[in-house]
Amino acid sequence: MLRQYLNTERQGHDPQHRRLEHLSDTDPPSCQREVLPERDVGRVRQRYLKQSKVDLVERLLIVEQAYAENQQQLARLQFELLEIQQKRGEGRQQARQP
């Protein structure tokens, strides 16, 4: 009975588990850290070297997902811009015709 209680307590206080929940991809993008281009890369590298492999993999997956979503959004916006430019071009051609 005591062993079962201790195992339950140990599982509830697992620091690895807590970190994974913190880095989950269900967090809204606003909760994720903003990356500044002028950041101290050496300091960031040291911070990453202190993290566990599991934490780094979770972070990488989150970043890859965000990158893929940004690429899709960029492609969609480029197609929308192209359509707008084409419509403006057609409108100008029709206005020039007598």
Residue pairs with C-beta under 8 A, 6 or more apart in sequence:
11 17
16 52
16 54
19 52
19 54
19 55
19 58
20 54
20 55
20 58
23 55
23 58
23 59
23 62
24 58
25 61
25 62
25 65
29 66
32 62
32 66
48 56
51 59
